Amino acid sequence: MKKFMSLALLFALVLAFNGVAFGWGSGDGSNYGQLQETAVFYNNSGAALVHGQAVILDTSATAATTLGAYVTTVGASADSKLVMGVVKAPAAIASPVIVVTRGPIDTLMQDSSEAVTTGTAVGTAGSGTVGCVGAGGGLGVSLEAGGGTDGEYDYIWVQPTGSGI
């Protein structure tokens, strides 16, 4: 029993002094990835996807088994009800893509025509760069104000509302 207690104490000391934190977020909040919910979809957009682009469900797929599994870029559809989230990591054409479906992420913004301020609703941009986010609704809320430049990265909290049903 004494040996077991010594090992348990040693294990506790290792955890206490190695800097590993268990739980959501870490001391200074810099590891926001722990707060993200992600899902893997199939990039059916016909183009490579980059980090920060908004994606929507691809409803053009012909087989019923693919509906809900394919995503594409937004194009010129403002505040699409089909928005799924924001691309977390670059993805090649016709390959799996990791999408943040809830939580914080830095996102490509369309700030010249659809500028956002802190705490305002954001949605898919209706014009400009493909996959950008702008003022509107359906995707989430802005965590910082945009700088007025298209293609810059600003943090948002992703929380798609879909059709609101």
VOGU-3710 file (C-alpha; in Angstrom, 3 decimals, decimal comma):
1> mkkfmslall> 0,000/0,000/0,000  2,868/2,327/0,849  4,397/1,669/-2,584  1,091/2,467/-4,303  0,748/5,742/-2,402  4,315/6,700/-3,325  3,606/6,094/-7,009  0,351/8,049/-6,839  2,145/10,968/-5,167  4,903/10,863/-7,791
11> falvlafngv> 2,309/10,923/-10,580  0,504/13,876/-8,960  3,782/15,801/-8,651  4,630/15,181/-12,319  1,241/16,567/-13,349  1,582/19,535/-11,033  4,909/20,707/-12,424  4,831/19,840/-16,133  2,648/22,752/-17,240  -0,166/20,621/-18,657
21> afgwgsgdgs> -3,607/21,973/-17,933  -6,652/19,778/-18,203  -9,892/21,480/-19,113  -11,232/24,097/-21,491  -8,796/26,807/-22,431  -5,442/27,396/-20,913  -4,302/30,136/-18,547  -4,035/33,028/-21,020  -6,756/31,863/-23,424  -4,328/31,489/-26,328
31> nygqlqetav> -5,338/27,894/-27,036  -8,828/28,699/-28,303  -8,814/25,525/-30,411  -9,972/23,632/-27,335  -13,284/25,490/-27,560  -13,947/24,573/-31,195  -16,381/21,935/-32,363  -15,350/20,541/-35,746  -16,709/18,173/-38,371  -15,152/16,618/-41,438
41> fynnsgaalv> -16,880/17,198/-44,770  -15,940/16,603/-48,417  -14,706/19,598/-50,437  -16,994/19,583/-53,461  -16,364/23,233/-54,398  -14,141/22,572/-57,404  -11,383/24,695/-55,849  -8,919/24,377/-53,000  -10,234/25,767/-49,723  -8,154/27,977/-47,448
51> hgqavildts> -8,261/28,565/-43,713  -10,974/31,035/-42,755  -13,381/30,563/-45,670  -17,076/30,099/-44,925  -18,627/26,975/-46,468  -22,206/25,890/-47,099  -23,846/22,516/-47,629  -23,645/21,406/-51,258  -27,189/20,516/-52,267  -26,260/19,846/-55,903
61> ataattlgay> -25,083/16,313/-55,117  -27,252/13,748/-56,899  -27,035/10,800/-54,530  -29,067/11,087/-51,345  -26,196/9,550/-49,383  -23,982/12,567/-50,055  -26,410/15,243/-48,885  -25,066/16,766/-45,698  -21,590/15,404/-46,321  -20,424/17,750/-49,105
71> vttvgasads> -19,613/21,436/-48,702  -18,850/24,136/-51,218  -17,875/27,787/-51,154  -20,505/30,412/-50,706  -20,100/32,403/-53,912  -22,339/35,444/-54,014  -25,067/34,171/-51,702  -25,557/36,663/-48,873  -26,445/35,186/-45,477  -27,001/31,666/-46,796
81> klvmgvvkap> -29,221/29,446/-44,653  -27,033/26,499/-45,711  -23,895/27,805/-43,971  -22,080/25,076/-42,024  -19,067/26,875/-40,617  -15,520/28,003/-41,341  -12,632/26,011/-42,832  -10,042/25,193/-40,154  -7,202/23,915/-42,357  -6,479/24,171/-46,099
91> aaiaspvivv> -8,026/21,418/-48,215  -7,358/20,363/-51,781  -10,056/19,905/-54,402  -12,117/16,747/-53,827  -10,648/15,952/-50,413  -11,768/15,932/-46,779  -11,977/19,325/-45,109  -12,169/20,140/-41,382  -14,841/22,744/-40,657  -15,350/24,601/-37,375
101> trgpidtlmq> -19,086/24,273/-36,747  -19,083/26,061/-33,385  -16,570/28,150/-31,474  -13,933/30,821/-32,119  -11,881/31,040/-35,327  -10,152/33,696/-37,396  -12,167/34,186/-40,551  -11,680/35,859/-43,928  -13,691/39,093/-43,912  -15,298/41,222/-46,608
111> dsseavttgt> -14,772/44,479/-44,717  -14,941/47,153/-47,398  -18,619/46,603/-48,219  -19,809/44,531/-45,245  -17,812/45,844/-42,277  -18,461/44,402/-38,831  -18,004/45,702/-35,313  -17,465/43,769/-32,109  -20,555/41,847/-31,051  -22,480/42,141/-34,325
121> avgtagsgtv> -23,992/39,255/-36,244  -22,037/37,896/-39,214  -23,043/35,850/-42,209  -21,827/34,846/-45,612  -20,815/37,849/-47,714  -22,956/38,635/-50,726  -20,179/40,075/-52,835  -16,426/40,159/-53,160  -14,003/37,371/-52,354  -15,433/33,843/-52,471
131> gcvgaggglg> -15,931/32,366/-49,011  -15,639/35,647/-47,111  -17,790/36,611/-44,169  -19,443/39,979/-43,610  -22,178/41,804/-41,763  -25,452/39,943/-41,805  -26,576/36,850/-40,017  -26,732/33,104/-39,907  -23,074/32,242/-39,215  -22,253/33,700/-35,806
141> vsleagggtd> -21,061/36,835/-34,042  -17,985/39,021/-34,475  -15,478/38,977/-31,632  -13,582/42,005/-32,969  -14,126/44,928/-35,300  -12,941/44,667/-38,875  -10,238/46,931/-40,202  -12,055/47,843/-43,425  -9,802/45,745/-45,655  -11,105/42,814/-47,702
151> geydyiwvqp> -9,424/39,473/-47,125  -8,183/40,253/-43,621  -8,673/37,798/-40,786  -10,937/38,715/-37,867  -12,120/36,483/-35,053  -15,736/35,361/-34,932  -17,688/32,918/-32,797  -19,216/30,389/-35,186  -22,730/29,323/-34,299  -24,783/28,686/-37,436
161> tgsgi> -28,489/29,340/-37,002  -29,615/27,723/-40,250  -33,242/28,242/-41,089  -34,064/29,230/-37,511  -36,555/26,387/-37,219
//
